Amino acid sequence: MHPYKTRTTNWQILYRIDDDAIVIAEVFHKTAQTTPKAVTEVCQKRLAQYDKDQQE
C-alpha cells in the first residue's frame, strides 16, 4: 500500500498499483502521526478480497 497525503488537508489515501489498475483501499482523515492499526487491517482485508475476486 502506498500512502498519499494531500497538501491542503490531512486526508490520506491508501492505494496499491497493480498491472491493470490502481486500487484505492481507503481514504481517511488523518489525525495522528501514524496510520491507525484498524485502518491498516481493513485495507489488508479489502485488498485480499479484491485479489480473491480477481482470480474468479
PyMOL Python script that loads the backbone (N, CA, C, O; Angstrom):
from pymol import cmd

cmd.read_pdbstr("""\
ATOM      1  N   MET A   1       0.842  -1.169   0.000  1.00  0.00           N
ATOM      2  CA  MET A   1       0.000   0.000   0.000  1.00  0.00           C
ATOM      3  C   MET A   1       0.887   1.232   0.000  1.00  0.00           C
ATOM      4  O   MET A   1       1.945   1.266   0.629  1.00  0.00           O
ATOM      5  N   HIS A   2       0.434   2.222  -0.712  1.00  0.00           N
ATOM      6  CA  HIS A   2       1.161   3.475  -0.769  1.00  0.00           C
ATOM      7  C   HIS A   2       0.299   4.577  -0.164  1.00  0.00           C
ATOM      8  O   HIS A   2      -0.866   4.708  -0.540  1.00  0.00           O
ATOM      9  N   PRO A   3       0.825   5.360   0.745  1.00  0.00           N
ATOM     10  CA  PRO A   3       0.045   6.485   1.251  1.00  0.00           C
ATOM     11  C   PRO A   3       0.239   7.706   0.360  1.00  0.00           C
ATOM     12  O   PRO A   3       1.324   7.921  -0.181  1.00  0.00           O
ATOM     13  N   TYR A   4      -0.807   8.496   0.210  1.00  0.00           N
ATOM     14  CA  TYR A   4      -0.719   9.775  -0.478  1.00  0.00           C
ATOM     15  C   TYR A   4      -1.399  10.806   0.408  1.00  0.00           C
ATOM     16  O   TYR A   4      -2.589  10.685   0.699  1.00  0.00           O
ATOM     17  N   LYS A   5      -0.668  11.802   0.833  1.00  0.00           N
ATOM     18  CA  LYS A   5      -1.205  12.838   1.708  1.00  0.00           C
ATOM     19  C   LYS A   5      -1.405  14.097   0.888  1.00  0.00           C
ATOM     20  O   LYS A   5      -0.500  14.551   0.187  1.00  0.00           O
ATOM     21  N   THR A   6      -2.608  14.659   0.984  1.00  0.00           N
ATOM     22  CA  THR A   6      -2.879  15.892   0.263  1.00  0.00           C
ATOM     23  C   THR A   6      -2.140  17.050   0.926  1.00  0.00           C
ATOM     24  O   THR A   6      -1.782  16.976   2.101  1.00  0.00           O
ATOM     25  N   ARG A   7      -1.918  18.097   0.179  1.00  0.00           N
ATOM     26  CA  ARG A   7      -1.154  19.236   0.716  1.00  0.00           C
ATOM     27  C   ARG A   7      -1.984  20.186   1.574  1.00  0.00           C
ATOM     28  O   ARG A   7      -1.460  20.796   2.506  1.00  0.00           O
ATOM     29  N   THR A   8      -3.261  20.315   1.270  1.00  0.00           N
ATOM     30  CA  THR A   8      -4.069  21.325   1.957  1.00  0.00           C
ATOM     31  C   THR A   8      -4.851  20.800   3.146  1.00  0.00           C
ATOM     32  O   THR A   8      -5.261  21.582   4.004  1.00  0.00           O
ATOM     33  N   THR A   9      -5.067  19.503   3.218  1.00  0.00           N
ATOM     34  CA  THR A   9      -5.813  18.928   4.341  1.00  0.00           C
ATOM     35  C   THR A   9      -5.091  17.693   4.851  1.00  0.00           C
ATOM     36  O   THR A   9      -4.086  17.268   4.282  1.00  0.00           O
ATOM     37  N   ASN A  10      -5.600  17.134   5.903  1.00  0.00           N
ATOM     38  CA  ASN A  10      -4.984  15.940   6.493  1.00  0.00           C
ATOM     39  C   ASN A  10      -5.734  14.682   6.095  1.00  0.00           C
ATOM     40  O   ASN A  10      -6.046  13.843   6.940  1.00  0.00           O
ATOM     41  N   TRP A  11      -6.024  14.552   4.803  1.00  0.00           N
ATOM     42  CA  TRP A  11      -6.629  13.333   4.284  1.00  0.00           C
ATOM     43  C   TRP A  11      -5.535  12.445   3.748  1.00  0.00           C
ATOM     44  O   TRP A  11      -4.552  12.932   3.188  1.00  0.00           O
ATOM     45  N   GLN A  12      -5.693  11.156   3.911  1.00  0.00           N
ATOM     46  CA  GLN A  12      -4.713  10.228   3.383  1.00  0.00           C
ATOM     47  C   GLN A  12      -5.422   9.155   2.568  1.00  0.00           C
ATOM     48  O   GLN A  12      -6.488   8.668   2.945  1.00  0.00           O
ATOM     49  N   ILE A  13      -4.811   8.800   1.450  1.00  0.00           N
ATOM     50  CA  ILE A  13      -5.333   7.769   0.562  1.00  0.00           C
ATOM     51  C   ILE A  13      -4.342   6.616   0.582  1.00  0.00           C
ATOM     52  O   ILE A  13      -3.150   6.805   0.336  1.00  0.00           O
ATOM     53  N   LEU A  14      -4.839   5.429   0.873  1.00  0.00           N
ATOM     54  CA  LEU A  14      -4.003   4.232   0.823  1.00  0.00           C
ATOM     55  C   LEU A  14      -4.388   3.466  -0.430  1.00  0.00           C
ATOM     56  O   LEU A  14      -5.553   3.121  -0.624  1.00  0.00           O
ATOM     57  N   TYR A  15      -3.397   3.200  -1.285  1.00  0.00           N
ATOM     58  CA  TYR A  15      -3.683   2.568  -2.564  1.00  0.00           C
ATOM     59  C   TYR A  15      -2.583   1.596  -2.938  1.00  0.00           C
ATOM     60  O   TYR A  15      -1.497   1.600  -2.357  1.00  0.00           O
ATOM     61  N   ARG A  16      -2.892   0.754  -3.933  1.00  0.00           N
ATOM     62  CA  ARG A  16      -1.924  -0.195  -4.466  1.00  0.00           C
ATOM     63  C   ARG A  16      -1.977  -0.112  -5.988  1.00  0.00           C
ATOM     64  O   ARG A  16      -3.051   0.000  -6.579  1.00  0.00           O
ATOM     65  N   ILE A  17      -0.817  -0.167  -6.606  1.00  0.00           N
ATOM     66  CA  ILE A  17      -0.749  -0.131  -8.060  1.00  0.00           C
ATOM     67  C   ILE A  17      -0.541  -1.554  -8.575  1.00  0.00           C
ATOM     68  O   ILE A  17       0.479  -2.186  -8.297  1.00  0.00           O
ATOM     69  N   ASP A  18      -1.526  -2.048  -9.331  1.00  0.00           N
ATOM     70  CA  ASP A  18      -1.433  -3.340  -9.990  1.00  0.00           C
ATOM     71  C   ASP A  18      -1.086  -3.108 -11.460  1.00  0.00           C
ATOM     72  O   ASP A  18      -1.027  -1.966 -11.914  1.00  0.00           O
ATOM     73  N   ASP A  19      -0.860  -4.182 -12.192  1.00  0.00           N
ATOM     74  CA  ASP A  19      -0.541  -4.059 -13.615  1.00  0.00           C
ATOM     75  C   ASP A  19      -1.666  -3.395 -14.401  1.00  0.00           C
ATOM     76  O   ASP A  19      -1.410  -2.640 -15.339  1.00  0.00           O
ATOM     77  N   ASP A  20      -2.912  -3.675 -14.021  1.00  0.00           N
ATOM     78  CA  ASP A  20      -4.053  -3.201 -14.797  1.00  0.00           C
ATOM     79  C   ASP A  20      -4.954  -2.214 -14.053  1.00  0.00           C
ATOM     80  O   ASP A  20      -5.979  -1.799 -14.593  1.00  0.00           O
ATOM     81  N   ALA A  21      -4.596  -1.833 -12.836  1.00  0.00           N
ATOM     82  CA  ALA A  21      -5.473  -0.954 -12.063  1.00  0.00           C
ATOM     83  C   ALA A  21      -4.728  -0.286 -10.920  1.00  0.00           C
ATOM     84  O   ALA A  21      -3.698  -0.772 -10.453  1.00  0.00           O
ATOM     85  N   ILE A  22      -5.271   0.829 -10.488  1.00  0.00           N
ATOM     86  CA  ILE A  22      -4.866   1.455  -9.230  1.00  0.00           C
ATOM     87  C   ILE A  22      -6.010   1.187  -8.268  1.00  0.00           C
ATOM     88  O   ILE A  22      -7.132   1.643  -8.487  1.00  0.00           O
ATOM     89  N   VAL A  23      -5.731   0.461  -7.220  1.00  0.00           N
ATOM     90  CA  VAL A  23      -6.765   0.023  -6.283  1.00  0.00           C
ATOM     91  C   VAL A  23      -6.727   0.921  -5.053  1.00  0.00           C
ATOM     92  O   VAL A  23      -5.731   0.957  -4.330  1.00  0.00           O
ATOM     93  N   ILE A  24      -7.825   1.648  -4.819  1.00  0.00           N
ATOM     94  CA  ILE A  24      -7.941   2.513  -3.641  1.00  0.00           C
ATOM     95  C   ILE A  24      -8.458   1.655  -2.492  1.00  0.00           C
ATOM     96  O   ILE A  24      -9.571   1.135  -2.554  1.00  0.00           O
ATOM     97  N   ALA A  25      -7.658   1.510  -1.453  1.00  0.00           N
ATOM     98  CA  ALA A  25      -8.052   0.675  -0.319  1.00  0.00           C
ATOM     99  C   ALA A  25      -8.796   1.473   0.751  1.00  0.00           C
ATOM    100  O   ALA A  25      -9.698   0.943   1.400  1.00  0.00           O
ATOM    101  N   GLU A  26      -8.427   2.742   0.940  1.00  0.00           N
ATOM    102  CA  GLU A  26      -9.055   3.547   1.995  1.00  0.00           C
ATOM    103  C   GLU A  26      -8.704   5.015   1.805  1.00  0.00           C
ATOM    104  O   GLU A  26      -7.615   5.356   1.342  1.00  0.00           O
ATOM    105  N   VAL A  27      -9.635   5.864   2.166  1.00  0.00           N
ATOM    106  CA  VAL A  27      -9.410   7.308   2.255  1.00  0.00           C
ATOM    107  C   VAL A  27      -9.894   7.710   3.638  1.00  0.00           C
ATOM    108  O   VAL A  27     -11.033   7.429   4.009  1.00  0.00           O
ATOM    109  N   PHE A  28      -9.034   8.361   4.394  1.00  0.00           N
ATOM    110  CA  PHE A  28      -9.436   8.714   5.757  1.00  0.00           C
ATOM    111  C   PHE A  28      -8.799  10.027   6.191  1.00  0.00           C
ATOM    112  O   PHE A  28      -7.775  10.452   5.657  1.00  0.00           O
ATOM    113  N   HIS A  29      -9.428  10.651   7.164  1.00  0.00           N
ATOM    114  CA  HIS A  29      -8.919  11.884   7.747  1.00  0.00           C
ATOM    115  C   HIS A  29      -7.869  11.514   8.776  1.00  0.00           C
ATOM    116  O   HIS A  29      -8.174  10.863   9.775  1.00  0.00           O
ATOM    117  N   LYS A  30      -6.661  11.918   8.540  1.00  0.00           N
ATOM    118  CA  LYS A  30      -5.548  11.541   9.406  1.00  0.00           C
ATOM    119  C   LYS A  30      -5.446  12.540  10.563  1.00  0.00           C
ATOM    120  O   LYS A  30      -5.285  13.744  10.363  1.00  0.00           O
ATOM    121  N   THR A  31      -5.544  12.005  11.759  1.00  0.00           N
ATOM    122  CA  THR A  31      -5.484  12.861  12.947  1.00  0.00           C
ATOM    123  C   THR A  31      -4.261  12.576  13.807  1.00  0.00           C
ATOM    124  O   THR A  31      -3.969  13.325  14.739  1.00  0.00           O
ATOM    125  N   ALA A  32      -3.539  11.490  13.498  1.00  0.00           N
ATOM    126  CA  ALA A  32      -2.347  11.132  14.263  1.00  0.00           C
ATOM    127  C   ALA A  32      -1.173  10.985  13.302  1.00  0.00           C
ATOM    128  O   ALA A  32      -1.359  10.925  12.087  1.00  0.00           O
ATOM    129  N   GLN A  33       0.012  10.930  13.844  1.00  0.00           N
ATOM    130  CA  GLN A  33       1.204  10.816  13.007  1.00  0.00           C
ATOM    131  C   GLN A  33       1.297   9.449  12.325  1.00  0.00           C
ATOM    132  O   GLN A  33       1.814   9.342  11.213  1.00  0.00           O
ATOM    133  N   THR A  34       0.801   8.418  12.985  1.00  0.00           N
ATOM    134  CA  THR A  34       0.855   7.075  12.415  1.00  0.00           C
ATOM    135  C   THR A  34      -0.533   6.664  11.922  1.00  0.00           C
ATOM    136  O   THR A  34      -1.548   7.188  12.382  1.00  0.00           O
ATOM    137  N   THR A  35      -0.561   5.729  10.991  1.00  0.00           N
ATOM    138  CA  THR A  35      -1.824   5.199  10.488  1.00  0.00           C
ATOM    139  C   THR A  35      -2.406   4.253  11.533  1.00  0.00           C
ATOM    140  O   THR A  35      -1.711   3.356  12.012  1.00  0.00           O
ATOM    141  N   PRO A  36      -3.676   4.445  11.891  1.00  0.00           N
ATOM    142  CA  PRO A  36      -4.285   3.567  12.898  1.00  0.00           C
ATOM    143  C   PRO A  36      -4.266   2.105  12.461  1.00  0.00           C
ATOM    144  O   PRO A  36      -4.442   1.794  11.282  1.00  0.00           O
ATOM    145  N   LYS A  37      -4.054   1.228  13.410  1.00  0.00           N
ATOM    146  CA  LYS A  37      -3.979  -0.214  13.133  1.00  0.00           C
ATOM    147  C   LYS A  37      -5.277  -0.712  12.506  1.00  0.00           C
ATOM    148  O   LYS A  37      -5.249  -1.560  11.614  1.00  0.00           O
ATOM    149  N   ALA A  38      -6.404  -0.197  12.961  1.00  0.00           N
ATOM    150  CA  ALA A  38      -7.698  -0.627  12.415  1.00  0.00           C
ATOM    151  C   ALA A  38      -7.803  -0.303  10.925  1.00  0.00           C
ATOM    152  O   ALA A  38      -8.365  -1.090  10.164  1.00  0.00           O
ATOM    153  N   VAL A  39      -7.275   0.833  10.504  1.00  0.00           N
ATOM    154  CA  VAL A  39      -7.293   1.215   9.095  1.00  0.00           C
ATOM    155  C   VAL A  39      -6.424   0.258   8.288  1.00  0.00           C
ATOM    156  O   VAL A  39      -6.827  -0.196   7.217  1.00  0.00           O
ATOM    157  N   THR A  40      -5.245  -0.047   8.792  1.00  0.00           N
ATOM    158  CA  THR A  40      -4.340  -0.972   8.111  1.00  0.00           C
ATOM    159  C   THR A  40      -4.978  -2.347   7.969  1.00  0.00           C
ATOM    160  O   THR A  40      -4.870  -2.975   6.915  1.00  0.00           O
ATOM    161  N   GLU A  41      -5.637  -2.818   9.013  1.00  0.00           N
ATOM    162  CA  GLU A  41      -6.275  -4.130   8.972  1.00  0.00           C
ATOM    163  C   GLU A  41      -7.409  -4.164   7.949  1.00  0.00           C
ATOM    164  O   GLU A  41      -7.550  -5.134   7.205  1.00  0.00           O
ATOM    165  N   VAL A  42      -8.211  -3.110   7.914  1.00  0.00           N
ATOM    166  CA  VAL A  42      -9.310  -3.037   6.946  1.00  0.00           C
ATOM    167  C   VAL A  42      -8.759  -3.040   5.523  1.00  0.00           C
ATOM    168  O   VAL A  42      -9.298  -3.714   4.644  1.00  0.00           O
ATOM    169  N   CYS A  43      -7.697  -2.293   5.301  1.00  0.00           N
ATOM    170  CA  CYS A  43      -7.083  -2.242   3.968  1.00  0.00           C
ATOM    171  C   CYS A  43      -6.572  -3.613   3.545  1.00  0.00           C
ATOM    172  O   CYS A  43      -6.773  -4.024   2.402  1.00  0.00           O
ATOM    173  N   GLN A  44      -5.928  -4.306   4.434  1.00  0.00           N
ATOM    174  CA  GLN A  44      -5.410  -5.637   4.116  1.00  0.00           C
ATOM    175  C   GLN A  44      -6.546  -6.594   3.755  1.00  0.00           C
ATOM    176  O   GLN A  44      -6.417  -7.382   2.818  1.00  0.00           O
ATOM    177  N   LYS A  45      -7.658  -6.531   4.491  1.00  0.00           N
ATOM    178  CA  LYS A  45      -8.810  -7.381   4.196  1.00  0.00           C
ATOM    179  C   LYS A  45      -9.420  -7.017   2.847  1.00  0.00           C
ATOM    180  O   LYS A  45      -9.773  -7.900   2.064  1.00  0.00           O
ATOM    181  N   ARG A  46      -9.544  -5.728   2.576  1.00  0.00           N
ATOM    182  CA  ARG A  46     -10.118  -5.303   1.305  1.00  0.00           C
ATOM    183  C   ARG A  46      -9.254  -5.737   0.129  1.00  0.00           C
ATOM    184  O   ARG A  46      -9.773  -6.207  -0.884  1.00  0.00           O
ATOM    185  N   LEU A  47      -7.951  -5.584   0.257  1.00  0.00           N
ATOM    186  CA  LEU A  47      -7.056  -5.969  -0.839  1.00  0.00           C
ATOM    187  C   LEU A  47      -7.038  -7.475  -1.028  1.00  0.00           C
ATOM    188  O   LEU A  47      -6.952  -7.957  -2.158  1.00  0.00           O
ATOM    189  N   ALA A  48      -7.119  -8.221   0.059  1.00  0.00           N
ATOM    190  CA  ALA A  48      -7.189  -9.683  -0.046  1.00  0.00           C
ATOM    191  C   ALA A  48      -8.482 -10.100  -0.756  1.00  0.00           C
ATOM    192  O   ALA A  48      -8.467 -11.000  -1.596  1.00  0.00           O
ATOM    193  N   GLN A  49      -9.582  -9.456  -0.426  1.00  0.00           N
ATOM    194  CA  GLN A  49     -10.859  -9.757  -1.084  1.00  0.00           C
ATOM    195  C   GLN A  49     -10.804  -9.371  -2.562  1.00  0.00           C
ATOM    196  O   GLN A  49     -11.313 -10.098  -3.415  1.00  0.00           O
ATOM    197  N   TYR A  50     -10.195  -8.241  -2.860  1.00  0.00           N
ATOM    198  CA  TYR A  50     -10.026  -7.808  -4.251  1.00  0.00           C
ATOM    199  C   TYR A  50      -9.230  -8.848  -5.032  1.00  0.00           C
ATOM    200  O   TYR A  50      -9.614  -9.223  -6.140  1.00  0.00           O
ATOM    201  N   ASP A  51      -8.121  -9.315  -4.457  1.00  0.00           N
ATOM    202  CA  ASP A  51      -7.297 -10.334  -5.118  1.00  0.00           C
ATOM    203  C   ASP A  51      -8.091 -11.619  -5.352  1.00  0.00           C
ATOM    204  O   ASP A  51      -7.995 -12.234  -6.414  1.00  0.00           O
ATOM    205  N   LYS A  52      -8.871 -12.014  -4.355  1.00  0.00           N
ATOM    206  CA  LYS A  52      -9.684 -13.214  -4.477  1.00  0.00           C
ATOM    207  C   LYS A  52     -10.713 -13.049  -5.596  1.00  0.00           C
ATOM    208  O   LYS A  52     -10.905 -13.958  -6.402  1.00  0.00           O
ATOM    209  N   ASP A  53     -11.367 -11.902  -5.645  1.00  0.00           N
ATOM    210  CA  ASP A  53     -12.366 -11.643  -6.678  1.00  0.00           C
ATOM    211  C   ASP A  53     -11.750 -11.611  -8.078  1.00  0.00           C
ATOM    212  O   ASP A  53     -12.397 -12.009  -9.047  1.00  0.00           O
ATOM    213  N   GLN A  54     -10.528 -11.149  -8.189  1.00  0.00           N
ATOM    214  CA  GLN A  54      -9.855 -11.075  -9.486  1.00  0.00           C
ATOM    215  C   GLN A  54      -9.480 -12.451 -10.014  1.00  0.00           C
ATOM    216  O   GLN A  54      -9.353 -12.645 -11.223  1.00  0.00           O
ATOM    217  N   GLN A  55      -9.303 -13.401  -9.111  1.00  0.00           N
ATOM    218  CA  GLN A  55      -8.933 -14.766  -9.530  1.00  0.00           C
ATOM    219  C   GLN A  55     -10.127 -15.552 -10.046  1.00  0.00           C
ATOM    220  O   GLN A  55      -9.963 -16.526 -10.780  1.00  0.00           O
ATOM    221  N   GLU A  56     -11.323 -15.133  -9.666  1.00  0.00           N
ATOM    222  CA  GLU A  56     -12.545 -15.861 -10.072  1.00  0.00           C
ATOM    223  C   GLU A  56     -12.924 -15.565 -11.506  1.00  0.00           C
ATOM    224  O   GLU A  56     -13.920 -16.092 -12.003  1.00  0.00           O
TER     225      GLU A  56
END
""", "prot")
cmd.dss("prot")
cmd.show_as("cartoon", "prot")
cmd.util.cbc("prot")
cmd.orient("prot")
